[in-house]
């Protein structure tokens, strides 16, 4: 059965909600940020502020200089949550498969196979749009495609207002002329590497073929090849469900650039994540490290966990690899976030090689003993030496 995925996107969602509460904000540049916070950064901004150069997570001081006539408002997260719930309610009659964003005005709605009940998917999209305008006062972008990736790209092309329908079979034609940075799921490092070969657009890269990509990008080539051809098999999750993840955060009291301090914090995050995974009886197949710098910039790097594990001692080298590729600037680090996702149940098959089995067995015994000690005497009863510095 051919898939039909609708992407609903209320551009600048927080600003749109604030303008509903205060009509005087319409047609004025708006920046949403915690104004009195010591390290305030931009939470959201209007299209007018965006055109002036303001971006999300930018320090408020810099944003204010770029857009001097902007109206600065504090975030009202409860208000945005309610508006998101209202938007979700407009879409729920049409499908049980609705995947909302993090209170950001985004919805994926899977209406595959519902034509006999609600009519063609394009009619459903129009209906949701009209109801959002009439009942909520919001004016969302919408797009329709055969998968989430292409639907999201299509809605980006018509921002801040409009609609886009991508017929089945037109996915590659849509993506081919687009710049690489516009495609979700492509790592910025890969974009930079491809730019070194004077490849800046999707069609230039897909024309090379998979073997050429593998020589240039290695293991990343397969996933990149699928993305650039508009291939995406990820499902739209049912309402109320989210892909399981384990997230750990640390904010430095004083921004740091000392490797030993940063790695010590990273290990503490890995340790907390590992214990959480073991309590769930899951293993992680991927680790993401978010590095927030003092100047407001953020770098995100991911690394695959092979084989999947919940063992701290095995997870830490993977996290270090992700951190190493993301920590390339001579700027102090303000915040670290560790995300373990693509969770699965532990694999039943052991390694085929005896030396690897011995190492895995030793690691498992060490972590199991530490878990027992902590369970009896408290979390601080036993610690790794790197955390005692």
C-alpha positions as CSV (number, residue, x, y, z in Angstrom):
1,X,0.0,0.0,0.0
2,X,1.3,3.4,-0.9
3,X,2.0,5.6,2.1
4,X,0.4,9.1,2.4
5,X,2.1,11.3,5.0
6,X,0.8,14.8,5.8
7,X,3.2,17.2,7.5
8,X,1.6,20.1,9.4
9,X,4.0,22.9,10.3
10,X,3.0,26.2,12.0
11,X,6.0,28.4,11.2
12,X,7.5,30.2,14.2
13,X,5.0,28.5,16.4
14,X,5.7,30.2,19.7
15,X,5.5,33.6,18.0
16,X,2.2,32.6,16.3
17,X,0.7,31.7,19.7
18,X,1.9,34.9,21.3
19,X,0.3,36.9,18.4
20,X,-3.0,35.2,19.1
21,X,-2.8,36.4,22.7
22,X,-1.7,39.9,21.7
23,X,-2.9,41.2,18.3
24,X,-0.7,44.2,18.6
25,X,2.3,41.9,17.9
26,X,1.2,41.2,14.3
27,X,3.5,42.5,11.6
28,X,6.1,43.4,14.2
29,X,9.4,41.7,14.7
30,X,9.2,39.5,17.8
31,X,11.9,37.6,19.7
32,X,11.0,35.2,22.5
33,X,13.7,34.7,25.1
34,X,14.0,34.8,28.9
35,X,15.1,38.4,29.0
36,X,16.4,38.6,32.6
37,X,18.3,35.3,32.5
38,X,22.1,35.6,32.8
39,X,22.7,33.6,29.7
40,X,19.5,34.3,27.8
41,X,19.3,32.8,24.3
42,X,16.6,33.0,21.6
43,X,13.8,30.5,22.1
44,X,11.9,31.5,18.9
45,X,11.6,34.5,16.6
46,X,9.3,35.9,14.0
47,X,10.0,35.9,10.2
48,X,10.8,39.6,10.4
49,X,13.5,38.9,13.1
50,X,14.8,35.9,11.1
51,X,15.3,38.1,8.0
52,X,17.3,40.4,10.2
53,X,19.7,37.6,11.1
54,X,18.2,36.3,14.4
55,X,18.4,32.5,14.9
56,X,17.3,30.1,17.6
57,X,19.8,29.6,20.4
58,X,21.5,32.8,19.6
59,X,22.6,34.9,22.6
60,X,19.8,37.5,23.3
61,X,22.3,40.3,23.4
62,X,23.5,39.7,19.9
63,X,19.9,39.1,18.6
64,X,18.9,42.5,20.1
65,X,21.7,44.2,18.2
66,X,20.7,42.6,14.9
67,X,17.0,43.5,15.3
68,X,16.8,46.6,17.4
69,X,13.1,47.2,17.0
70,X,12.1,43.7,18.0
71,X,9.6,43.2,20.8
72,X,11.2,40.8,23.3
73,X,8.8,38.4,25.2
74,X,9.5,35.8,27.8
75,X,8.6,32.2,26.8
76,X,5.2,30.9,28.0
77,X,5.7,27.2,27.7
78,X,2.3,26.2,29.2
79,X,0.6,28.3,26.5
80,X,2.6,26.6,23.7
81,X,1.8,23.2,25.2
82,X,-1.9,24.0,25.2
83,X,-1.8,25.3,21.6
84,X,0.0,22.1,20.5
85,X,-2.6,19.9,22.2
86,X,-5.3,21.9,20.4
87,X,-3.6,21.4,17.1
88,X,-3.2,17.7,17.7
89,X,-6.9,17.5,18.6
90,X,-7.8,18.9,15.1
91,X,-5.9,16.0,13.4
92,X,-6.9,13.1,15.7
93,X,-10.2,12.2,14.0
94,X,-8.3,11.4,10.8
95,X,-5.7,8.9,12.0
96,X,-4.4,7.1,15.1
97,X,-0.9,7.6,13.7
98,X,0.0,11.2,14.5
99,X,3.5,12.1,15.6
100,X,3.8,15.6,17.2
101,X,7.0,17.6,17.7
102,X,8.2,19.0,21.0
103,X,5.6,21.8,21.3
104,X,6.9,23.3,18.1
105,X,3.9,23.3,15.8
106,X,4.9,20.2,13.8
107,X,2.7,17.2,13.2
108,X,3.2,14.1,11.0
109,X,-0.2,12.5,10.1
110,X,-0.2,9.1,8.4
111,X,-3.4,8.8,6.4
112,X,-2.4,5.8,4.4
113,X,-5.4,3.6,3.5
114,X,-8.0,6.0,4.9
115,X,-9.4,7.3,1.5
116,X,-12.6,5.2,1.7
117,X,-13.4,6.8,5.0
118,X,-12.2,10.4,4.7
119,X,-11.6,10.9,0.9
120,X,-8.2,11.5,-0.8
121,X,-5.3,12.5,1.5
122,X,-5.1,15.9,-0.1
123,X,-8.7,16.6,1.1
124,X,-7.7,15.6,4.6
125,X,-4.8,18.0,4.6
126,X,-7.0,20.8,3.4
127,X,-9.6,20.0,6.1
128,X,-7.0,20.0,8.9
129,X,-5.7,23.3,7.6
130,X,-9.1,24.9,7.5
131,X,-10.0,23.7,11.0
132,X,-6.7,25.0,12.4
133,X,-7.4,28.4,10.9
134,X,-11.1,28.6,11.9
135,X,-10.9,27.0,15.4
136,X,-7.4,28.0,16.6
137,X,-6.5,31.1,14.5
138,X,-3.3,29.4,13.3
139,X,-2.2,29.3,9.7
140,X,-0.1,26.2,9.2
141,X,2.0,25.1,6.2
142,X,1.1,21.6,5.0
143,X,2.7,19.1,2.7
144,X,1.8,15.7,1.4
145,X,4.3,13.0,0.4
146,X,5.0,9.3,0.6
147,X,7.3,9.5,3.6
148,X,8.3,11.8,6.5
149,X,11.6,13.0,5.0
150,X,10.2,14.2,1.7
151,X,7.1,15.7,3.4
152,X,9.3,17.7,5.8
153,X,11.5,19.0,2.9
154,X,8.4,20.0,1.0
155,X,7.1,22.1,3.9
156,X,10.5,23.8,4.2
157,X,10.2,24.9,0.6
158,X,7.0,26.9,1.2
159,X,7.8,28.4,4.5
160,X,6.4,30.6,6.1
161,X,3.0,30.0,4.3
162,X,1.8,27.6,1.6
163,X,1.3,24.0,0.7
164,X,3.1,21.4,-1.3
165,X,2.0,18.0,-2.8
166,X,4.7,15.6,-3.8
167,X,3.3,12.8,-6.0
168,X,4.6,9.3,-5.7
169,X,7.7,8.9,-7.9
170,X,8.6,12.6,-7.8
171,X,10.7,12.4,-4.7
172,X,14.1,12.4,-6.4
173,X,13.0,15.2,-8.8
174,X,12.0,17.3,-5.9
175,X,15.3,16.9,-4.0
176,X,17.7,17.0,-6.9
177,X,18.0,20.8,-7.3
178,X,18.0,21.5,-3.6
179,X,21.1,22.6,-1.6
180,X,22.4,19.8,0.7
181,X,22.0,21.8,3.9
182,X,18.2,22.0,3.4
183,X,17.9,18.2,3.7
184,X,17.2,16.9,7.2
185,X,19.4,14.0,8.4
186,X,22.6,15.1,6.7
187,X,25.5,15.7,9.0
188,X,27.1,19.1,8.6
189,X,30.5,17.4,8.4
190,X,29.4,15.5,5.4
191,X,28.1,18.7,3.8
192,X,31.5,20.3,4.3
193,X,33.3,17.3,3.0
194,X,31.2,17.3,-0.1
195,X,31.7,21.0,-0.6
196,X,35.4,20.3,-0.8
197,X,34.6,18.4,-4.0
198,X,32.4,21.3,-5.2
199,X,29.3,19.3,-4.5
200,X,26.6,21.6,-3.1
201,X,23.3,20.2,-4.4
202,X,21.5,16.9,-4.0
203,X,21.5,16.1,-7.7
204,X,25.3,16.5,-8.0
205,X,25.9,14.0,-5.3
206,X,23.3,11.4,-6.4
207,X,24.8,11.5,-9.9
208,X,28.0,10.0,-8.5
209,X,26.5,6.8,-7.4
210,X,26.9,4.8,-4.2
211,X,30.5,3.4,-4.9
212,X,31.9,6.9,-5.3
213,X,30.2,8.0,-2.1
214,X,31.6,5.1,-0.2
215,X,35.1,6.0,-1.2
216,X,34.6,9.5,0.0
217,X,32.4,9.1,3.1
218,X,32.9,5.5,4.2
219,X,30.2,4.1,6.5
220,X,28.0,7.3,6.2
221,X,27.6,6.7,2.4
222,X,24.7,4.2,2.6
223,X,22.5,6.3,4.8
224,X,23.3,9.5,2.9
225,X,22.5,7.8,-0.4
226,X,19.1,6.8,0.8
227,X,18.3,10.3,2.2
228,X,19.4,12.0,-1.0
229,X,17.2,9.7,-3.0
230,X,14.2,10.5,-0.8
231,X,14.0,7.0,0.7
232,X,12.6,7.0,4.2
233,X,10.9,4.0,5.8
234,X,10.6,5.4,9.3
235,X,7.1,5.1,10.7
236,X,4.8,7.7,12.1
237,X,4.4,6.8,15.7
238,X,0.9,6.5,17.3
239,X,-0.5,9.4,19.3
240,X,1.0,9.6,22.7
241,X,4.0,7.4,22.0
242,X,7.6,8.6,21.5
243,X,10.6,6.7,20.4
244,X,12.3,5.6,23.7
245,X,15.4,7.5,24.6
246,X,17.7,8.0,27.6
247,X,18.8,11.6,28.0
248,X,21.4,13.0,30.5
249,X,22.4,16.6,30.8
250,X,25.1,18.6,32.6
251,X,25.6,22.4,32.7
252,X,29.1,23.5,33.8
253,X,29.2,25.9,36.7
254,X,32.0,27.7,34.9
255,X,32.4,27.2,31.2
256,X,35.2,24.7,30.6
257,X,37.8,23.9,27.9
258,X,39.8,21.4,30.0
259,X,39.8,18.0,28.4
260,X,40.0,16.0,31.6
261,X,37.1,17.9,33.1
262,X,34.9,17.6,30.1
263,X,35.7,13.9,29.7
264,X,35.0,13.4,33.4
265,X,31.6,14.9,33.0
266,X,30.9,12.9,29.9
267,X,31.7,9.7,31.8
268,X,29.3,10.6,34.6
269,X,26.6,11.1,32.0
270,X,27.4,7.7,30.4
271,X,27.3,6.1,33.8
272,X,23.9,7.5,34.6
273,X,22.6,6.6,31.1
274,X,24.0,3.0,31.4
275,X,22.2,2.5,34.8
276,X,19.0,3.8,33.3
277,X,19.3,1.4,30.3
278,X,20.0,-1.5,32.6
279,X,17.0,-0.8,34.7
280,X,14.9,-0.8,31.5
281,X,16.4,-4.0,30.3
282,X,17.5,-2.2,27.1
283,X,20.6,-1.6,25.1
284,X,21.5,1.5,23.0
285,X,22.3,1.3,19.4
286,X,23.3,4.9,19.0
287,X,24.8,7.7,21.1
288,X,24.4,11.4,20.4
289,X,26.5,14.1,22.1
290,X,25.2,17.7,22.1
291,X,28.0,20.3,22.8
292,X,26.7,23.8,23.7
293,X,29.4,26.4,23.5
294,X,29.7,29.7,25.5
295,X,28.9,31.7,22.4
296,X,25.5,30.0,22.0
297,X,26.4,27.7,19.1
298,X,25.5,24.0,19.4
299,X,27.2,21.0,17.7
300,X,25.6,17.6,17.6
301,X,27.5,14.4,16.8
302,X,26.3,10.8,16.6
303,X,28.0,7.4,16.8
304,X,26.7,3.9,16.3
305,X,27.1,1.5,19.2
306,X,28.3,-1.9,17.8
307,X,27.4,-4.2,19.2
308,X,24.5,-2.6,21.1
309,X,25.1,-2.4,24.9
310,X,24.1,-0.8,28.2
311,X,27.6,-1.2,29.7
312,X,29.2,2.0,30.8
313,X,32.7,0.8,29.9
314,X,31.7,0.0,26.4
315,X,29.5,3.1,25.9
316,X,32.1,5.5,27.0
317,X,34.6,5.1,24.1
318,X,31.6,5.5,21.7
319,X,30.6,8.7,23.5
320,X,34.2,10.0,23.3
321,X,34.3,9.4,19.6
322,X,31.1,11.4,19.1
323,X,32.5,14.2,21.4
324,X,35.9,14.2,19.6
325,X,34.2,14.9,16.2
326,X,32.0,17.6,17.7
327,X,34.5,19.4,19.8
328,X,36.5,21.2,17.1
329,X,36.3,24.8,18.3
330,X,38.6,26.8,20.6
331,X,35.6,27.9,22.6
332,X,34.6,27.0,26.2
333,X,31.8,24.4,26.7
334,X,28.8,25.5,28.6
335,X,26.6,22.4,28.5
336,X,26.8,18.7,27.5
337,X,23.9,16.4,26.7
338,X,24.1,12.7,26.1
339,X,21.3,10.9,24.3
340,X,21.1,7.1,23.9
341,X,18.5,6.1,21.4
342,X,17.5,3.4,18.9
343,X,17.0,1.3,22.0
344,X,16.6,-2.5,21.7
345,X,16.5,-5.6,23.8
346,X,19.9,-7.1,24.5
347,X,21.2,-9.4,21.6
348,X,21.1,-13.0,22.5
349,X,24.1,-14.0,20.4
350,X,27.6,-13.6,22.0
351,X,30.7,-12.6,20.1
352,X,32.3,-15.3,18.0
353,X,35.8,-14.3,19.1
354,X,37.1,-15.6,22.5
355,X,39.2,-12.5,23.4
356,X,36.2,-10.2,22.7
357,X,34.0,-12.5,24.8
358,X,36.4,-12.4,27.7
359,X,36.5,-8.6,27.6
360,X,32.7,-8.3,27.4
361,X,32.4,-10.7,30.3
362,X,34.8,-8.8,32.4
363,X,33.1,-5.5,31.7
364,X,29.7,-7.0,32.5
365,X,31.0,-8.4,35.9
366,X,32.5,-5.0,36.9
367,X,29.3,-3.1,36.1
368,X,27.1,-5.7,37.8
369,X,29.2,-5.5,41.0
370,X,29.1,-1.7,41.0
371,X,25.3,-1.8,40.5
372,X,24.9,-4.2,43.5
373,X,27.1,-2.0,45.7
374,X,25.2,1.2,44.8
375,X,21.9,-0.5,45.2
376,X,22.9,-1.4,48.8
377,X,24.9,1.6,49.9
378,X,23.9,4.5,47.6
379,X,25.0,6.0,44.3
380,X,28.2,7.5,45.7
381,X,29.4,4.3,47.4
382,X,31.7,3.4,44.6
383,X,33.0,5.6,41.8
384,X,35.4,5.5,38.9
385,X,38.7,7.2,39.5
386,X,38.2,9.6,36.7
387,X,35.2,11.0,38.6
388,X,37.2,11.6,41.8
389,X,39.5,14.3,40.4
